[in-house]
């Protein structure tokens, strides 16, 4: 009986380290031998990401060395000074050892100093303002990103969403904020101007091109990006910001300078199809479902509560880059967006002062069940709207 009980106790003791070992093995799994996941800070694709990676390497190995020494010392002392069967020895008590206290104060301080020198140097290097940089204004909203490009010689700026285009081989300076006139909560001043409404805290992160920077209401932060080669790099919000935080993604599309200039020029163009020429879509978009409360399809320079849709067709994705831009997926989104991405949309069709975050469902959550005042949408109407939006090159 004693032997049987010992085996059972042994099995109970072994399952915990077995599970821990399995977790480590699974955590070590990687797709590095296959296609890039495009969101790996350990595979930098630009000089600023390389600076961060060059700092990470030495600090990591210093941490490994310190961890190995501490764990090794702990295990060694535990084995050497363990209580053995039949012993009843009280260990020698050491109090107020000056050499020990000086030692475990100086050694960590020296280690921290070794780590601090390259860390501070890298921070200052990343904070330097480059020359001839392209400045992009980035606004974090719930739950998507708006990108505003500087005005051209004729005064026209470009506002787009969820896909940021940049030229390769050129420094990009991002002005990050979470406040904008299109957001609710602003106030009208005596001179007629309106203060911007503000959002919650976000965090802008493109692992392969740069570091991570908080996007804070009422405060402007800056960060730099640089892409060596053309490609598509994935980014996301790295600060919990509400119900759909995990879906707050975006793409950085690096292009050759000539391709970027062509893209920027096309974004400044007027819409391919004027809303007044959109046939049945005009009434659906403006009156019946009041899409113009949050979006514009007429002005590529206008910042709106929802994404600017003037050149929607030029994007490969929508819904913060979560879905590929296809007719089928867009129809599903127009009908019932909250079923595809979590959103606080129950009050989105009510007039102010009711507030909400996200896009409403046009098939569910009809306010007060009043389908006359707040009509539900048929699939055919969604198809008409989708076809109109997909015509906006």
Buried (B, 14 or more C-beta within 10 A) or exposed (E): EEEEEEEEEEEEEEEEEEEEEEEEEEEEEEEEEEEBEBBBBEBBBBBBBEBBBEBBEEEEEBEEEBEEEEEEEEEEEEEEEEEEEEEEEEEEEEEEEEEEEEEEEEEEEEBEEEBEEBBEEBEEEBEEEEEEBBEBBBBBBBBBBBBBBEEEEEEBBBBBBBBBBBBBEBBBBBBBBBBBEBBEEBEEEEEEEEEBBBBBBBBBBBBBBBBBBBBBBEEEBEBBBBBBEBBEBBBBBBBEBBBBBBBBBBBBBBBEEEBBEEBBEEBBEEBEBEBEEBEBBBEBBBEEBBBBBBBBBBBBBEBBBBBBBBBBBBBBBBBBBBBEBBEEBBBBBBBBBBBBBBBBBBBBBBEEEEEBBBBBBBBEBBBEEEEEEBBEBEEEBBBBBBBBBBBBE
